[in-house]
Every structure is written in C-alpha cells, then in structure tokens.
C-alpha cells in the first residue's frame, strides 16, 4: 500500500476551517493541524532557536533559551518581511514533521489543516486543496465572539493572509461555511465520498 492521498485544508481566520477538519475526523480521516505542529517545532528544535536569535535578536528568546512566542508575534510578525523570514526558518521543519506523519498513516487519504497552506508555499506539497470560505462579516463576528483577537488584530491577520480570490483560484474544491451547520455537514459528507473515490483511484 502506498502513502495516503494528502488533502490540504485551508481557509482564512474565522472561516471555520477547524470545524470542517473536525467533520472529516468524525469520518475517521486522520487530520494533522499544521499550526499545532508549528508550535511544537518552535519549542523543541534547538537549531531554530539560533536562527531566530540571528534573524530577530535575543529578545525573541526567554531566559532559558526557549522561544518567546509572544515576543515572536510582536517582533517577527510585525512586518511582511519579518513574517516571510520567520516562515523561511520554521516551515521546512514543519513540513518535515508533516511528511513523517503522513508516512505513518494507513488511511486512503489524510487531511493536513493549515491556515497558511498557500502563503507558505505548501500547496505543491499536497495532492488536493480544499478551501473553506465564508463572508468576511461572518468571519469577523466569529473571531470577536471567541475573544481570542480584537478587531485590530483580526484585520492585521487578514491582511497577512491571502484573500479568498486566491484561495478559489488554487483550490480543487470550495466549502462554503456561512449557510448553517447542517449545510456544512452535507458538503463535507459529499466531499468525503468524493475524496475516497479519488484516493482509491490514485493508490
């Protein structure tokens, strides 16, 4: 049996990407949250620490030498150039971990959930791209309701991510997430069936 078919799942902040990932998981599909992998890689890879210090200065590290995620957020992500530099340091390690994970899976297909799949250049690393889209006003409402970010932070994150036009251009399938949970579940159920067929034909 060859490696599983790799489906990249992406979407802007507040689009409901993680909700869709959870629906795939209910079907028994292995799901990897690449953002969580990024957090783990940042904290455990010592060679990343020296690169971070060289790129952004000693203040991005705590006294014990571990990365200070809050400082990284305020310094490295303050500019587009800084965000690109951070990505160049971290993304190769993240995808190395992802490839190792995929190699261990036995399912017909797996889902890699990544908020910046397209922006990080990861689109060419997957076999199929699913983009979750929702109206901007609804995305903003969800994020502010969760109280994880304020309006200014939300707008800053949106500006750093690609727009939905770009996602639609590169995605193989679109999932709309602004017509209620029942409609969303029907879309994911149908897509799961399609992906099983496609993955079976590729193995």
N, C-alpha and C positions, 0 to 999 in steps of 0.2 A: 504494500500500500504506500503510495506517495504521500508527500506532505499535503495537509489540508489546503483547500482554496482559501485565500486570505481576502476578507472583505473589510475595507476601510470605512469606518462610520464617522462622519464629521458633521459639524454644524456650529454656528456662532453661539456666543454666550446667550443663554436663555432660550435656545431653540428647542430644548427638550431632548437633546442627544442622549443623555444618560437614561432617560425614561425609555427611549427606543432600545438602547442597549439592554436594559432590564427585560424588555419583552422578548428579545432574542434569547436571553439567558433562560427564560421560562420554557422555551422550546428545547432546552438542553444544549444550546450552542455555546461553546467556550468563548468567553469575552475577556479581552485584556484592555484595561484602562491605561492608555499610554501616559496620561497625565500623572497617574499614581506611580508608574514606572519611573517617570522623570523625577519625582520627588525622592524615590528610593535611591536612584542613581546619584542624585545630587548629594545625598547624605553618606553614601557608602564608598564611592570611588575616590581614592586619595589623589589620583593624578588629576582629577577635575579640580580639586582644591587649589593646586598650584597654578593651574591655568586661569582660574577665577581671580586669584590674587594678582597674577601678572596683568590680566586684562582690565580689572576694575579697582585694584588697590586692596590693601589689607582690611579695610572696614567691612568687606563682604564676608569676612570670616569671624567667628566668635573666638573667645579667648582660648578655647580648647582646640581650635583649628578647624572646627566643623563649619560648614556654610551657614550663614545667617540669612535665611530665606526672606525675612522682612527687608533686610538691607539690600539683598539682591534685587528684590522687587522695586525698591525705590531708586537704586542706582543703575543696575543693568538694564532695567526695563523703562527707564526714563526717556530714552530716545530710541528711534528706529535703528540707529546704528548699534546701540548697546544691545538691543533685543536680538539683532542679527548675530552679533558676536557671541552672545550667550548661547544662541541656538547652535552655532558652529562648534561650541565646546561640548554641549550636552547631547545634542541629537544623535551623533554617531554611537554613543554609548547606549542611548535609549533603544535605538533600532537593533543593536547587537543583542540586547536583552530580549527584545520582541522576537527576533529570529530564533533564538534559543527556545523561547516559549512555544512558538509555532511548531518547531520540530518535535516537541514532546506531545502534541495533541493528536488524537485519533479520530476526530470528528470529520465528516465530509467537508465542512467549512468552518472557519473561525471568524470572529469579529474583533477587529482592533479599533477601539474607540479613541479618537484623537481630535482634540479641539482645533489643533493647527496642522492637521494632516497635509493640507495643500500648501500652507505657508512654509512649512518646514522642508518641503521637497519630498515628502513621503508618499506622494501619490503614485510614483513609479515603483514603490516597494510593495504595493498591494495588487490583487488581481481584479478588483471590482470596488467602485466607490459608491457609497450611499450617503447622500447629504440630507440632513434634516433641516427644514426651513419653516419659519413662522414670521408673521408680521412683526415689524420692529417694535411697535407699541406694545404688543403682547409679550415679546421677549423682555422689554424693559420692565413691564409690570411684574413678571415672574421673578426677575432678579431682585428688584427692590422689595418685593414681598418676602423673599427669603432673607433679606437684610444682610447678605454676605458682602454686598457692594453698595455704595451710594450712587446717585445718578452720575456724578462726575466720573467716578471710577468705571461705571458701566460704559460711558461714552468713550473713555480712554481705551478700554479693552476692545470695543467695537472698532475703533479706528486702527488698532494694531492688527486686527484680523482681516482676512479678505472678505469681500462682500458676497451677497447671495448670487449676484450675476456670475461671479467667477465660480462659485460652487456649482451652479446649474450648468455652466459650460463644461466642467470637468467631470461631473458626477455621471455614473451609469444609471442611477435611479434616484428619484427625489421622493422623500417622505414629507408630507405636509403635517405640521403639528399645531394647527390653530382651529381645528374643527371638532374638538372634543376627544375624550379618551377612547370611546367606542370606535370612532372612525380611525383613530391612530392604530388601535389594535388590529383592525381589519386590514389596514395597509401592511403592517408588519407580518401578520399571518400569511397574507398573499405573497409577500416578498420572501418569506422563509421557504415557502413551497418552491418558488422560482429558483432560489439560490441552491436548494437541494438538488434540483434537476441540473442546473448549470455545473455545480461542483462535481456531480456524478459523471457528467459528460467529459470533464477535464481530467479525471483521475485514471 
